[in-house]
Amino acid sequence: MEYSKMKAKDLLKIKNLGQLKAVGYSPKSIKEELRDNLIRKIKNKENVFEGVWGYEDTVIPDIERAILSKHNINFLGLRGQAKTRIARMMTMLLDDYVPVVEGAELNDDPLMPISTFAKTLIAEKGDDTPITWWAKEDRYTEKLATPDVSVADLIGDVDPIKAATMKLSYNDEKVIHFGLVPRSNRSLFVINELPDLQARIQVALFNILQEGDIQIRGFKLRLPLDIQFVFTANPEDYTNRGSIVTPLKDRIESQIITHYPKSIEIGRKITEQEAKVNNRPMDRIHVPELMKDLIEQIAVEARESEYVDEKSGVSARLTISAYENLISAAERRFYLNGENETIVRIVDLIGVIPAITGKVELVYEGEQEGAGLVAYNLIGKAIRTLFSQHFPSPEQKKKAKEGNPYVLPLSWFGEGNSLDILASQSDKEYKKLLQDVPGLEKITTQFVKELPEKEKEFYMEFALHGLAEHSQLSKKLLDTGMQFNDLFSSMFDLGAPGEDDIEDDFDE
């Protein structure tokens, strides 16, 4: 049977070089391998990067062009933009198995050996040279660039213990202990955060990328290594820790710029796919579609905030962690109250603040405000942005001839009433408190189209938060929830909290 038509189970039956030659095997570089398999998948309309959303018309076509051009690739983008994920998925474009000389540390191709060991073995045994098969999932090496990485780690060094044990002269190439790069021959080699690699270490990669030779402690070896290099990096102006040296950047043929989701819908797909909620009682927790949008909008607001360092970026991990915390807040509530089910509330967003504070890098002004207060304000901005998509603007309705639809609930608060919505309240108490606010249910049913009955109170609470964000009501952060009051009465109340009090709450 011809080699190209053989299935994996038949390939594994081939045990030596003679059998391999008999089926017509011919060497193929890893770049040719990636190219051929990509062409086949494109023709078959197969999605190579399954589960990577938002890059269909931008990043993925660039990757495919780079692979077709047999280029090494550098993914340039802010954190949380799926750079490493895509690099790992490139193994799906490799052949299921490739033959290697058994025992060869450089994974030599039986018909194109490059190591002294493989050449010697083939010279001695000829067609009886034993071969093994290397699976595609094992043909991947990943190295995080840290300041302590050395040339010996990546390229190799002389091993004195090997020299002493084998009684070899230091002039013998057998005393060399190869590093990660040579040992990754015929595979994908990924270096994450390339700018963090010291400049002198980056220089060691020059010849490997261009000429294919390496030097180790005086040994000048001509090793035509067959490697697909993939690098990842943040934009150079983001970090002061280092940058990619210009000659190395020049040798990386394709630099592909990644980006954050360009819409709320794409962000939701990513969050729902990546959030770890498989073992949660999701059948007992209802999450309105609006709440999913709010989680994504928080990240959008963070990326546009003057308090957040835009050069650092806001990772997609923020929305993933926030969504997981949101589910946990609702889950904790029905355990506390002994209920069978619950629906998430706007007040549950207090529980996602810890997921935000650790995911944003603040500028000086943001540090002065405090991470907790910045996170709290981002949630408020997200509510304000989405409020206008479901309810009319309170400022405009004040001047409307047909009257202000918010007048009843605002008047109720103006009479000195207040409302405490707590994250731990039972569903029964939560619904009763909201129903007691005159006119709140009416404006919700009037303006929210196709309102599900079980989400009525959720939208009623959302309306209160929206009015507070439009400065129609006062909203005070409590230890376990929110308190709503009349705006003007709270202004004259000497005990009313301002932003300083909220900041103090977070500091405590």
N, C-alpha and C positions, 0 to 999 in steps of 0.2 A: 504494500500500500504506500502511496506517496505521502511524504511527511506532512505537507500542508493540509492534507485531508484527514489526517489521523486524529482521533478523539483522545482526550486526556488519559483515559484508562488504558488505551493502547500504547501511548507514549511511555507510561510508567513501566511497561514490560521490557523496554529497551535498557540493557544493563551495561553495554560496552561500546567502544568507539566503532568497532566493525559493524555492529547492528545499526548504529546511528547513520553510518555512511550508506548502508544498504537501502535505507528508506529515502535517500536523497536529501538529507538535511544540509542546509547551507547557512552560514552565520548571517545574523542580522543585528544591526546596532539597535540600542534601545530607542533612539530617536526615530529610526525607521519603523520599529515595532509600534510605537505610539502613533505615528503617522498612519500606518496601514490600518490599524484597528479603529482609529478615529474616522477615516474615510468610510470604512464599512458601516460604522454606527450612523454617520451622517446620511448615507444612502438608505439605511433602514429606518430613518426617522427616529432613532433611539436617543433618549435624553442621557447624556453622559454624566451630568452633574445633578442627579436626582436629589431634590430637597433643598437646593440652593435657589432661593427666591429673589427676584428683583434684578437679576443679572442677565436675563435672557437676551436682551437687546444691546447690552453694553459690554460687560466683562467677559461673558462666555464666548461671544464671537471673537474677541481679542485673544483669548486662550486658544481657541481652535486654530486661528491664523498662526499663532506662535508655534503650535505643535506641527502644523503642516509645513512650516518653514524650518523645522528642526532646531528651534531656538531654545537656549536656556532662558528662564523666566524669573523676573523679579516682580512680586506683588507689592505694590506701594499703596498703603492706605492706613487709616486710623484703626484703632483697636476695635475688635468685635465686628469685623467686616468679612468673616469667613475665609480669610486668606489661607490659614493652615488647613482648614476643612477641605478646601478645593485641592490643595496640594496632595492631601491624603487620598482624595478621590481619583486622582490621576492614575493610581495603580489599576483602576478598572479598565484602563486602556492597554494594559500589558497582556501578553499571551499567558494562558493559564499556567504553563510550565515551560522552562527552558533548560537545556542540558548543561551541566557543569562537570568538570573533571573532579572526581571524588577526592576529597581531602585538600583541594586547592583553596588557600585562604583568600585568593583574589577572584574566586568564582569564575575561573577561566572557561571560555568557550572551548570545547574539545577540538575544534578545527582552527581556532585562533588563540592558542595559549599565549599568555604574556608573562607569567611568573616562571621563575627558575624551576620551582617544584613541578609544575605541570609540564613544562618542556622536557624535563628529565624523565618524568614518568611515561610520557608518550613515546619518547625515544627508546625506552627500555621495553615497554609492553606492546607498543604498536596498537593494532586493532583490539587487543585484549585490555586496553586501558579502561578501568571501571569508570562509569559515569553515574551521576545522580541527577534528580530533577528538582528544580528550584521553583516553588510556587510563587505566583505573582504577589500575594499578600505579604510574602517575606522579602520582597525586593524593594524595600522602602527603609530609608534611614533618615532620622530626624535629629538635628542637633540645635539646641538653643544656644545662641551666641551670648556668652557671658564674658566679662573681662578676664576671667582666669583661664579661658581656653588657650591652649598652646599649639605651636606648630606640630609638636610631637603627637598631640591628640588628634589633629586633623590629618596630617601627612604621614608621620612616623618618626622613628628614632632608632638608633643602634641599641640593641639589647645586650648588655654585658653578661647577664645571667645565661642567656642563650649561647653566647660565645664561649663561656666557661664550661657549660654543661656539654656542649657538642664539640668542645675543643677546636673551635674555629678561629682563624685569624680575623682581625678587624678589617682586613681587606676583602673578606668574603661577604658577598651579598646576603648570604643566609643569616647573618647576624642582625639583619634589619627586622624590626617589628613595625609592621605597617599600621597606619592610623585609620580613622574612620573612612576617609575619602577613598583610598585604594581598596579597602575592604568592601566598599559599596559599588565596586565595578559591576556594570550591567544592571544597575538599579537606579531608582530615584533617590537623590540625595537632597534633603531640605535643610537649609539653615534659616532658623527663625530669628527675627530681629537683627538682621545683618549689620546695621550701624553700630550695634553694641560690641561687635568684634573689633579688637584693637587693629589699628591700621597696619602694623607689621604682620599681623596674622592674615589680614585680607590680601596682602602682597603675595603670600605663599600660594594663593589660589590663581595667580595670574597665568602661569604656564600651564596649569591643569586645564583651565578653560580654553586657552588658545592653542598652545603647542602640544599639549598632552604628555609632557615630561615632568619629572619631579626630581628634587635634590634632597638627599637625607645625609647629613653629616659627612659631606664630601663625596657621597655616592651620587653620580649623575646617571639616573636611570631613565631609559626611554620606555615608558609604560603608556601605551596608547589606551588609557582608561576610557571605558565606555559608560558614561554617566549622564543622566538627565538632571541638571542642576535646577533647583527651584529655591528662590530666596524670598523672604518676606521682610518688609521694613515699614516703619512709620515714616511719614514725610520728614525730611531732614530738618525742617525748621521746628519740628515738634520737640525734639530732644536735644539737650546739650551734652549728652553722654558720648556722642560720636556721630560719624556720618560715613557714607560709602565713599571710599577713595575713588577719585575720578577714573584712573585706569581700569579698575575693576568694574565700575559701572559701564565703561565703554565696552567691556568684553561680554557683558550680559546683553544678549541681542534684543530681548523684548522686555520692556517695563510696562506692566499693566496696572492701571490705577483703579482701585476698588472704591466703593461708595456705600453710604447708608441707604436703607429703603427709601424710595422716593414717594411712597404713599402709605397711608394708614393701613390699607388693605394688605399690602405686602408685609408690613411690620407685623400685622396680626397673624399671618400665615407662619412667619418665622417663630413668633412667640408660642403659638399653639403647638407647633411641631417640636420645639425644644424644651418647653416647660415640663418638668418631671411631676406629673400628676396621675400617672398610671395606677398607682396604688392608693389613690385618694377616693373617698366616697363621692365621686362626681355626680352620681345619679341622685344624690341628696342635696347638692348645692347648685342652685341656678345662677348663672352668670349672664346678665343682660348684655346684649350686643353693644349697648352704649358704654358699659363698663370696660369692655375689651378695647373700645376705641379710646377711652380715657387713659388707659394704661399706655397705649402707643403715643397719645398726644403729650403725655408727660415727657417722654423722650424727645419729641419734636421741640417742645418748649425749652428743654435743657440745652439742646443744640443751638438754640437761638438766643439763649439767655446771656445777658451782659456779665453775669456773675460766674459763668462757666467758661473755662479755657477752651476756646473753639479749636485750637491747635491740638489739644489732647483728644477731643472727640468724646462722644457718649456711646458706649458700647451697646449692642443689642442685648447684652447680658443684663442691662438695667431692666428692660421690660420683662425679660424672662423671670428674673428674680422677683420683680414686683408682682407679677401674675401669681407666682407660687406663694408669696406672702399673702396676697389677697385671698386665695383659696384657703390658706391656713387660718386667716382671721375668721372667715365664715365657719370653717370646720370647728374651730375652738368654741364659737358661740353655741352651736347646737349641742356640743358636748356639755357645756356649762348649764344649759337650760333643759337638757334632757329631751330635746326635740328630734323629730325624725328627719326634718329637712329645713332648709333655709334659703334665702336669696341674699346675695351680697348687697352691701349698702355703700352709699357714697362715704359714709363715716369710716368704713373699713379701709379707706385709702390712708388713714393715719398709720395703719400697720405696714404700709409699703415704704414709709420714710426710711427705715434702715436699709432697704434695698436700693434707695437712691443715693444716700449720703456717701456710701462707699464706692459708687460708680461714676461720680463726677469729680473732676479736678477743677478747683475754684481758682479764680484770679484773686488778686489782693483784696479787692472790694468784697468779693464773695466770702473770703476768709473773715473779713471784719463783720459781715452779717452773721456768719455761722452756718455750718453745713445743714443743720436741722431746719433753720428758718428758710434757707434757700430751697430746700426740698419741699417744705410746706407751701412756699409761694409758687413753686413750679406746679404743684397739684392744683392750686387755685387758678393759675393761668390756663391750665388744661380745661378746667371746668368752665371758665369764662369763654374760651374759644368754642367749645362744643355746645354751650348753652344757646348761642345764637342760631345754631342749626335746628333747634327744636322749639324754642320759645322766642317770641318777639322781643325786641330791645326794650328794656324798662324805660330808658331815657326818652325814646321816641314815643312810646305809648303814653307817657305823661302829657304830651302835647296833642295827642290824637283826639279828634272830634268825637269819635265813638266812645271815648272814655278809656280809663286805665284798667285793664283786666286784673291788675295786681292790687287794686285798691283795698279789697276786703282783707287779704292776709296781712298787708302792710298796716292797715288800720288796727287790726287785732294786736299786732306787736306794739303799735303806737299807744295802745291803752294800758301798756305796762306788762303785758304778758311776755313770757319767755318760753323757750322750748329746748329741752336737753335731749339730744339724741346720742345714745351711748352704744358702743360697739357690742356690749354684752347684753343689751336688752333682749327680752324674748320677742319673737315675731308678733305675738298678740299685743304686747305693750307698745312696740314700735309702730304698729299700724294704728292703734288707738290715738297715740300722740299726734300723728300726722293728720288723722281724720278730724281731730279737734280744732285744727286751724281753719277758720272759715275761708271758703273760696279757693283753697289750695287744690282740692280735688277737681273743681270745675275747670281751672285753668289748665290742669294737666290733661284732662280728657278732651278739652277744647283744642289744644295745640299739638299734642303728640298724636301723630297719625298711627292707626293700627296698633293701639296700645293694648298689650296683653294684660289680662286682669291681674295676674300675679306680679306684674311689674309696676302696677299703679303707684304703690307707696314708694317704690324706688325712684320713679320720676317725680313724685311729689317732693321727696327729699332733695333730689337734684335741682328742682325749681328753687328751693330755699337757698341752696349753696350758690346757685346762679345769681339770685337776687343779692346775696351778700357780696359776691364778687363784683357786682355792678353798683356797689355802695348804696343799696336800698335797705339793707339790714346789717346789723352788727353780728359778726361771727367770732366766737371766742373758743379757743382750743382748751378743752378740759383734759384731765389725765386719761380718761377713757372714752372721750367722745367730743361732741361739739355742742355749744350753747348758742342759740339764736335770740337776739334781742332787737328792739327798735334802735335804729342807728342814732337818732338824735338824743334819746334818753341816755344811751351809753356814753355819748360824748360829754354829757354833763355829770355823769356818774364818776366821782373821783376814784372809785375802786375799779373802774373798768380797765381791762388790760389793753395795752398797746402792743406794738411789735416788740418792745423791749421785754415785756412780760412773756411773750411767746418764746423769745430767745432764751430767757431765764429758765423756762420750762425745759427746753432742750438741754441747756447746760446742766440742769439738775439730773 
